[in-house]
């Protein structure tokens, strides 16, 4: 199993419950291993299985629950 981690900038969170909503939705998604959303930093780190899901689909899922998400450029 090949996995990847991506860091996403999240806009639209108003409280820690927002972060928990994002994590809950992502962790219920097939292919997502772990999601860790930090309300204070307004970011989500998500680990997923390559080939089962990609970061574009993860962004779609986050937007479906009402938040804006953008991949943070990796250096």
PDB file as gemmi writes it, atoms N, CA and C in Angstrom:
CRYST1    1.000    1.000    1.000  90.00  90.00  90.00 P 1                      
ATOM      1  N   UNK A   1       0.859  -1.184   0.000  1.00  0.00           N  
ATOM      2  CA  UNK A   1       0.000   0.000   0.000  1.00  0.00           C  
ATOM      3  C   UNK A   1       0.904   1.245   0.000  1.00  0.00           C  
ATOM      4  N   UNK A   2       0.731   2.076  -1.002  1.00  0.00           N  
ATOM      5  CA  UNK A   2       1.461   3.332  -1.087  1.00  0.00           C  
ATOM      6  C   UNK A   2       0.571   4.444  -0.541  1.00  0.00           C  
ATOM      7  N   UNK A   3       1.144   5.251   0.350  1.00  0.00           N  
ATOM      8  CA  UNK A   3       0.376   6.355   0.917  1.00  0.00           C  
ATOM      9  C   UNK A   3       1.071   7.679   0.631  1.00  0.00           C  
ATOM     10  N   UNK A   4       0.287   8.736   0.707  1.00  0.00           N  
ATOM     11  CA  UNK A   4       0.795  10.105   0.562  1.00  0.00           C  
ATOM     12  C   UNK A   4       0.180  10.956   1.645  1.00  0.00           C  
ATOM     13  N   UNK A   5       0.893  12.009   2.019  1.00  0.00           N  
ATOM     14  CA  UNK A   5       0.341  13.022   2.925  1.00  0.00           C  
ATOM     15  C   UNK A   5       0.323  14.342   2.170  1.00  0.00           C  
ATOM     16  N   UNK A   6      -0.770  15.054   2.303  1.00  0.00           N  
ATOM     17  CA  UNK A   6      -0.898  16.382   1.702  1.00  0.00           C  
ATOM     18  C   UNK A   6      -1.375  17.356   2.767  1.00  0.00           C  
ATOM     19  N   UNK A   7      -0.902  18.597   2.648  1.00  0.00           N  
ATOM     20  CA  UNK A   7      -1.304  19.665   3.545  1.00  0.00           C  
ATOM     21  C   UNK A   7      -2.207  20.622   2.768  1.00  0.00           C  
ATOM     22  N   UNK A   8      -3.376  20.884   3.321  1.00  0.00           N  
ATOM     23  CA  UNK A   8      -4.366  21.731   2.665  1.00  0.00           C  
ATOM     24  C   UNK A   8      -4.674  22.949   3.534  1.00  0.00           C  
ATOM     25  N   UNK A   9      -4.779  24.103   2.905  1.00  0.00           N  
ATOM     26  CA  UNK A   9      -5.223  25.339   3.568  1.00  0.00           C  
ATOM     27  C   UNK A   9      -6.744  25.326   3.542  1.00  0.00           C  
ATOM     28  N   UNK A  10      -7.361  25.563   4.688  1.00  0.00           N  
ATOM     29  CA  UNK A  10      -8.819  25.543   4.803  1.00  0.00           C  
ATOM     30  C   UNK A  10      -9.317  26.952   5.110  1.00  0.00           C  
ATOM     31  N   UNK A  11     -10.322  27.386   4.390  1.00  0.00           N  
ATOM     32  CA  UNK A  11     -10.989  28.663   4.669  1.00  0.00           C  
ATOM     33  C   UNK A  11     -12.443  28.388   5.031  1.00  0.00           C  
ATOM     34  N   UNK A  12     -12.957  29.165   5.969  1.00  0.00           N  
ATOM     35  CA  UNK A  12     -14.362  29.054   6.334  1.00  0.00           C  
ATOM     36  C   UNK A  12     -14.617  28.372   7.665  1.00  0.00           C  
ATOM     37  N   UNK A  13     -13.557  27.925   8.354  1.00  0.00           N  
ATOM     38  CA  UNK A  13     -13.765  27.320   9.674  1.00  0.00           C  
ATOM     39  C   UNK A  13     -13.976  28.429  10.707  1.00  0.00           C  
ATOM     40  N   UNK A  14     -14.932  28.209  11.610  1.00  0.00           N  
ATOM     41  CA  UNK A  14     -15.244  29.204  12.626  1.00  0.00           C  
ATOM     42  C   UNK A  14     -14.951  28.727  14.043  1.00  0.00           C  
ATOM     43  N   UNK A  15     -14.731  27.416  14.199  1.00  0.00           N  
ATOM     44  CA  UNK A  15     -14.509  26.867  15.538  1.00  0.00           C  
ATOM     45  C   UNK A  15     -13.905  25.464  15.426  1.00  0.00           C  
ATOM     46  N   UNK A  16     -13.592  24.881  16.566  1.00  0.00           N  
ATOM     47  CA  UNK A  16     -13.008  23.544  16.545  1.00  0.00           C  
ATOM     48  C   UNK A  16     -13.998  22.492  16.047  1.00  0.00           C  
ATOM     49  N   UNK A  17     -15.285  22.753  16.183  1.00  0.00           N  
ATOM     50  CA  UNK A  17     -16.282  21.812  15.649  1.00  0.00           C  
ATOM     51  C   UNK A  17     -16.180  21.721  14.131  1.00  0.00           C  
ATOM     52  N   UNK A  18     -15.853  22.825  13.489  1.00  0.00           N  
ATOM     53  CA  UNK A  18     -15.642  22.809  12.038  1.00  0.00           C  
ATOM     54  C   UNK A  18     -14.512  21.845  11.686  1.00  0.00           C  
ATOM     55  N   UNK A  19     -13.427  21.920  12.448  1.00  0.00           N  
ATOM     56  CA  UNK A  19     -12.288  21.028  12.212  1.00  0.00           C  
ATOM     57  C   UNK A  19     -12.701  19.571  12.403  1.00  0.00           C  
ATOM     58  N   UNK A  20     -13.492  19.299  13.427  1.00  0.00           N  
ATOM     59  CA  UNK A  20     -13.953  17.931  13.670  1.00  0.00           C  
ATOM     60  C   UNK A  20     -14.875  17.448  12.555  1.00  0.00           C  
ATOM     61  N   UNK A  21     -15.695  18.352  12.002  1.00  0.00           N  
ATOM     62  CA  UNK A  21     -16.565  17.982  10.878  1.00  0.00           C  
ATOM     63  C   UNK A  21     -15.731  17.547   9.679  1.00  0.00           C  
ATOM     64  N   UNK A  22     -14.681  18.295   9.378  1.00  0.00           N  
ATOM     65  CA  UNK A  22     -13.814  17.964   8.246  1.00  0.00           C  
ATOM     66  C   UNK A  22     -13.148  16.611   8.479  1.00  0.00           C  
ATOM     67  N   UNK A  23     -12.563  16.424   9.656  1.00  0.00           N  
ATOM     68  CA  UNK A  23     -11.889  15.161   9.955  1.00  0.00           C  
ATOM     69  C   UNK A  23     -12.852  13.983   9.889  1.00  0.00           C  
ATOM     70  N   UNK A  24     -14.033  14.160  10.446  1.00  0.00           N  
ATOM     71  CA  UNK A  24     -15.017  13.076  10.439  1.00  0.00           C  
ATOM     72  C   UNK A  24     -15.423  12.691   9.028  1.00  0.00           C  
ATOM     73  N   UNK A  25     -15.677  13.681   8.205  1.00  0.00           N  
ATOM     74  CA  UNK A  25     -16.088  13.417   6.823  1.00  0.00           C  
ATOM     75  C   UNK A  25     -14.971  12.719   6.051  1.00  0.00           C  
ATOM     76  N   UNK A  26     -13.753  13.208   6.193  1.00  0.00           N  
ATOM     77  CA  UNK A  26     -12.642  12.601   5.461  1.00  0.00           C  
ATOM     78  C   UNK A  26     -12.340  11.194   5.955  1.00  0.00           C  
ATOM     79  N   UNK A  27     -12.350  10.981   7.251  1.00  0.00           N  
ATOM     80  CA  UNK A  27     -12.013   9.665   7.784  1.00  0.00           C  
ATOM     81  C   UNK A  27     -13.084   8.627   7.481  1.00  0.00           C  
ATOM     82  N   UNK A  28     -14.283   9.062   7.108  1.00  0.00           N  
ATOM     83  CA  UNK A  28     -15.338   8.140   6.664  1.00  0.00           C  
ATOM     84  C   UNK A  28     -15.223   7.827   5.179  1.00  0.00           C  
ATOM     85  N   UNK A  29     -14.239   8.401   4.504  1.00  0.00           N  
ATOM     86  CA  UNK A  29     -14.064   8.245   3.060  1.00  0.00           C  
ATOM     87  C   UNK A  29     -13.089   7.116   2.764  1.00  0.00           C  
ATOM     88  N   UNK A  30     -13.501   6.225   1.866  1.00  0.00           N  
ATOM     89  CA  UNK A  30     -12.636   5.107   1.475  1.00  0.00           C  
ATOM     90  C   UNK A  30     -11.329   5.634   0.887  1.00  0.00           C  
ATOM     91  N   UNK A  31     -10.220   5.110   1.375  1.00  0.00           N  
ATOM     92  CA  UNK A  31      -8.907   5.519   0.889  1.00  0.00           C  
ATOM     93  C   UNK A  31      -8.205   6.514   1.793  1.00  0.00           C  
ATOM     94  N   UNK A  32      -8.974   7.210   2.640  1.00  0.00           N  
ATOM     95  CA  UNK A  32      -8.359   8.157   3.580  1.00  0.00           C  
ATOM     96  C   UNK A  32      -7.968   7.388   4.839  1.00  0.00           C  
ATOM     97  N   UNK A  33      -6.702   7.481   5.191  1.00  0.00           N  
ATOM     98  CA  UNK A  33      -6.192   6.783   6.371  1.00  0.00           C  
ATOM     99  C   UNK A  33      -6.378   7.645   7.611  1.00  0.00           C  
ATOM    100  N   UNK A  34      -6.011   8.920   7.487  1.00  0.00           N  
ATOM    101  CA  UNK A  34      -6.061   9.814   8.645  1.00  0.00           C  
ATOM    102  C   UNK A  34      -6.203  11.255   8.191  1.00  0.00           C  
ATOM    103  N   UNK A  35      -6.951  12.020   8.973  1.00  0.00           N  
ATOM    104  CA  UNK A  35      -7.093  13.448   8.727  1.00  0.00           C  
ATOM    105  C   UNK A  35      -6.864  14.173  10.039  1.00  0.00           C  
ATOM    106  N   UNK A  36      -6.048  15.214   9.988  1.00  0.00           N  
ATOM    107  CA  UNK A  36      -5.764  16.001  11.192  1.00  0.00           C  
ATOM    108  C   UNK A  36      -5.927  17.478  10.829  1.00  0.00           C  
ATOM    109  N   UNK A  37      -7.047  18.053  11.249  1.00  0.00           N  
ATOM    110  CA  UNK A  37      -7.339  19.448  10.949  1.00  0.00           C  
ATOM    111  C   UNK A  37      -7.035  20.304  12.166  1.00  0.00           C  
ATOM    112  N   UNK A  38      -6.286  21.380  11.937  1.00  0.00           N  
ATOM    113  CA  UNK A  38      -5.910  22.299  13.006  1.00  0.00           C  
ATOM    114  C   UNK A  38      -6.658  23.611  12.785  1.00  0.00           C  
ATOM    115  N   UNK A  39      -7.649  23.861  13.643  1.00  0.00           N  
ATOM    116  CA  UNK A  39      -8.453  25.081  13.514  1.00  0.00           C  
ATOM    117  C   UNK A  39      -7.597  26.335  13.650  1.00  0.00           C  
ATOM    118  N   UNK A  40      -6.696  26.357  14.621  1.00  0.00           N  
ATOM    119  CA  UNK A  40      -5.877  27.547  14.873  1.00  0.00           C  
ATOM    120  C   UNK A  40      -5.005  27.907  13.670  1.00  0.00           C  
ATOM    121  N   UNK A  41      -4.470  26.902  13.005  1.00  0.00           N  
ATOM    122  CA  UNK A  41      -3.610  27.135  11.839  1.00  0.00           C  
ATOM    123  C   UNK A  41      -4.378  27.143  10.525  1.00  0.00           C  
ATOM    124  N   UNK A  42      -5.666  26.718  10.577  1.00  0.00           N  
ATOM    125  CA  UNK A  42      -6.523  26.673   9.388  1.00  0.00           C  
ATOM    126  C   UNK A  42      -5.951  25.744   8.310  1.00  0.00           C  
ATOM    127  N   UNK A  43      -5.454  24.590   8.745  1.00  0.00           N  
ATOM    128  CA  UNK A  43      -4.899  23.601   7.812  1.00  0.00           C  
ATOM    129  C   UNK A  43      -5.399  22.203   8.153  1.00  0.00           C  
ATOM    130  N   UNK A  44      -5.361  21.352   7.138  1.00  0.00           N  
ATOM    131  CA  UNK A  44      -5.652  19.935   7.300  1.00  0.00           C  
ATOM    132  C   UNK A  44      -4.503  19.152   6.706  1.00  0.00           C  
ATOM    133  N   UNK A  45      -3.990  18.190   7.472  1.00  0.00           N  
ATOM    134  CA  UNK A  45      -3.034  17.236   6.922  1.00  0.00           C  
ATOM    135  C   UNK A  45      -3.786  15.927   6.748  1.00  0.00           C  
ATOM    136  N   UNK A  46      -3.768  15.419   5.542  1.00  0.00           N  
ATOM    137  CA  UNK A  46      -4.510  14.194   5.262  1.00  0.00           C  
ATOM    138  C   UNK A  46      -3.564  13.155   4.667  1.00  0.00           C  
ATOM    139  N   UNK A  47      -3.665  11.926   5.187  1.00  0.00           N  
ATOM    140  CA  UNK A  47      -2.893  10.801   4.664  1.00  0.00           C  
ATOM    141  C   UNK A  47      -3.872   9.875   3.957  1.00  0.00           C  
ATOM    142  N   UNK A  48      -3.512   9.461   2.757  1.00  0.00           N  
ATOM    143  CA  UNK A  48      -4.427   8.651   1.962  1.00  0.00           C  
ATOM    144  C   UNK A  48      -3.681   7.620   1.126  1.00  0.00           C  
ATOM    145  N   UNK A  49      -4.434   6.631   0.658  1.00  0.00           N  
ATOM    146  CA  UNK A  49      -3.876   5.572  -0.175  1.00  0.00           C  
ATOM    147  C   UNK A  49      -3.870   6.016  -1.639  1.00  0.00           C  
ATOM    148  N   UNK A  50      -2.700   6.019  -2.223  1.00  0.00           N  
ATOM    149  CA  UNK A  50      -2.562   6.371  -3.636  1.00  0.00           C  
ATOM    150  C   UNK A  50      -3.294   5.304  -4.457  1.00  0.00           C  
ATOM    151  N   UNK A  51      -4.069   5.752  -5.437  1.00  0.00           N  
ATOM    152  CA  UNK A  51      -4.811   4.834  -6.280  1.00  0.00           C  
ATOM    153  C   UNK A  51      -6.250   4.644  -5.839  1.00  0.00           C  
ATOM    154  N   UNK A  52      -6.539   4.923  -4.571  1.00  0.00           N  
ATOM    155  CA  UNK A  52      -7.918   4.821  -4.082  1.00  0.00           C  
ATOM    156  C   UNK A  52      -8.591   6.186  -4.039  1.00  0.00           C  
ATOM    157  N   UNK A  53      -7.797   7.219  -3.808  1.00  0.00           N  
ATOM    158  CA  UNK A  53      -8.313   8.593  -3.743  1.00  0.00           C  
ATOM    159  C   UNK A  53      -7.138   9.529  -4.025  1.00  0.00           C  
ATOM    160  N   UNK A  54      -7.441  10.746  -4.455  1.00  0.00           N  
ATOM    161  CA  UNK A  54      -6.377  11.729  -4.703  1.00  0.00           C  
ATOM    162  C   UNK A  54      -6.739  13.047  -4.008  1.00  0.00           C  
ATOM    163  N   UNK A  55      -5.779  13.983  -4.016  1.00  0.00           N  
ATOM    164  CA  UNK A  55      -6.034  15.228  -3.281  1.00  0.00           C  
ATOM    165  C   UNK A  55      -7.149  16.053  -3.910  1.00  0.00           C  
ATOM    166  N   UNK A  56      -7.371  15.926  -5.212  1.00  0.00           N  
ATOM    167  CA  UNK A  56      -8.479  16.671  -5.837  1.00  0.00           C  
ATOM    168  C   UNK A  56      -9.823  16.207  -5.281  1.00  0.00           C  
ATOM    169  N   UNK A  57      -9.996  14.904  -5.107  1.00  0.00           N  
ATOM    170  CA  UNK A  57     -11.241  14.363  -4.554  1.00  0.00           C  
ATOM    171  C   UNK A  57     -11.393  14.767  -3.085  1.00  0.00           C  
ATOM    172  N   UNK A  58     -10.277  14.794  -2.356  1.00  0.00           N  
ATOM    173  CA  UNK A  58     -10.314  15.209  -0.952  1.00  0.00           C  
ATOM    174  C   UNK A  58     -10.779  16.662  -0.848  1.00  0.00           C  
ATOM    175  N   UNK A  59     -10.276  17.516  -1.723  1.00  0.00           N  
ATOM    176  CA  UNK A  59     -10.709  18.917  -1.750  1.00  0.00           C  
ATOM    177  C   UNK A  59     -12.206  19.005  -2.045  1.00  0.00           C  
ATOM    178  N   UNK A  60     -12.686  18.200  -2.997  1.00  0.00           N  
ATOM    179  CA  UNK A  60     -14.122  18.169  -3.316  1.00  0.00           C  
ATOM    180  C   UNK A  60     -14.951  17.817  -2.089  1.00  0.00           C  
ATOM    181  N   UNK A  61     -14.505  16.827  -1.333  1.00  0.00           N  
ATOM    182  CA  UNK A  61     -15.233  16.393  -0.141  1.00  0.00           C  
ATOM    183  C   UNK A  61     -15.287  17.514   0.887  1.00  0.00           C  
ATOM    184  N   UNK A  62     -14.172  18.190   1.101  1.00  0.00           N  
ATOM    185  CA  UNK A  62     -14.136  19.304   2.061  1.00  0.00           C  
ATOM    186  C   UNK A  62     -15.084  20.413   1.608  1.00  0.00           C  
ATOM    187  N   UNK A  63     -15.114  20.700   0.315  1.00  0.00           N  
ATOM    188  CA  UNK A  63     -16.002  21.742  -0.204  1.00  0.00           C  
ATOM    189  C   UNK A  63     -17.463  21.338  -0.082  1.00  0.00           C  
ATOM    190  N   UNK A  64     -17.752  20.046  -0.184  1.00  0.00           N  
ATOM    191  CA  UNK A  64     -19.123  19.548  -0.039  1.00  0.00           C  
ATOM    192  C   UNK A  64     -19.678  19.825   1.357  1.00  0.00           C  
ATOM    193  N   UNK A  65     -18.801  19.798   2.374  1.00  0.00           N  
ATOM    194  CA  UNK A  65     -19.275  20.071   3.735  1.00  0.00           C  
ATOM    195  C   UNK A  65     -19.204  21.549   4.098  1.00  0.00           C  
ATOM    196  N   UNK A  66     -18.861  22.405   3.127  1.00  0.00           N  
ATOM    197  CA  UNK A  66     -19.016  23.845   3.323  1.00  0.00           C  
ATOM    198  C   UNK A  66     -17.763  24.667   3.553  1.00  0.00           C  
ATOM    199  N   UNK A  67     -16.599  24.122   3.242  1.00  0.00           N  
ATOM    200  CA  UNK A  67     -15.363  24.862   3.470  1.00  0.00           C  
ATOM    201  C   UNK A  67     -14.568  24.950   2.161  1.00  0.00           C  
ATOM    202  N   UNK A  68     -13.718  25.931   2.066  1.00  0.00           N  
ATOM    203  CA  UNK A  68     -12.825  26.042   0.912  1.00  0.00           C  
ATOM    204  C   UNK A  68     -11.506  25.379   1.269  1.00  0.00           C  
ATOM    205  N   UNK A  69     -10.952  24.643   0.309  1.00  0.00           N  
ATOM    206  CA  UNK A  69      -9.684  23.959   0.552  1.00  0.00           C  
ATOM    207  C   UNK A  69      -8.768  24.166  -0.651  1.00  0.00           C  
ATOM    208  N   UNK A  70      -7.484  24.289  -0.354  1.00  0.00           N  
ATOM    209  CA  UNK A  70      -6.480  24.510  -1.408  1.00  0.00           C  
ATOM    210  C   UNK A  70      -5.200  23.797  -0.999  1.00  0.00           C  
ATOM    211  N   UNK A  71      -4.605  23.119  -1.937  1.00  0.00           N  
ATOM    212  CA  UNK A  71      -3.340  22.426  -1.686  1.00  0.00           C  
ATOM    213  C   UNK A  71      -2.256  23.460  -1.393  1.00  0.00           C  
ATOM    214  N   UNK A  72      -1.514  23.242  -0.314  1.00  0.00           N  
ATOM    215  CA  UNK A  72      -0.392  24.122   0.006  1.00  0.00           C  
ATOM    216  C   UNK A  72       0.800  23.636  -0.783  1.00  0.00           C  
ATOM    217  N   UNK A  73       1.446  24.544  -1.502  1.00  0.00           N  
ATOM    218  CA  UNK A  73       2.607  24.188  -2.310  1.00  0.00           C  
ATOM    219  C   UNK A  73       3.672  23.558  -1.447  1.00  0.00           C  
ATOM    220  N   UNK A  74       4.141  22.420  -1.906  1.00  0.00           N  
ATOM    221  CA  UNK A  74       5.205  21.730  -1.190  1.00  0.00           C  
ATOM    222  C   UNK A  74       6.531  22.121  -1.788  1.00  0.00           C  
ATOM    223  N   UNK A  75       7.476  22.452  -0.961  1.00  0.00           N  
ATOM    224  CA  UNK A  75       8.794  22.899  -1.430  1.00  0.00           C  
ATOM    225  C   UNK A  75       9.777  21.760  -1.350  1.00  0.00           C  
TER     226      UNK A  75                                                      
END                                                                             
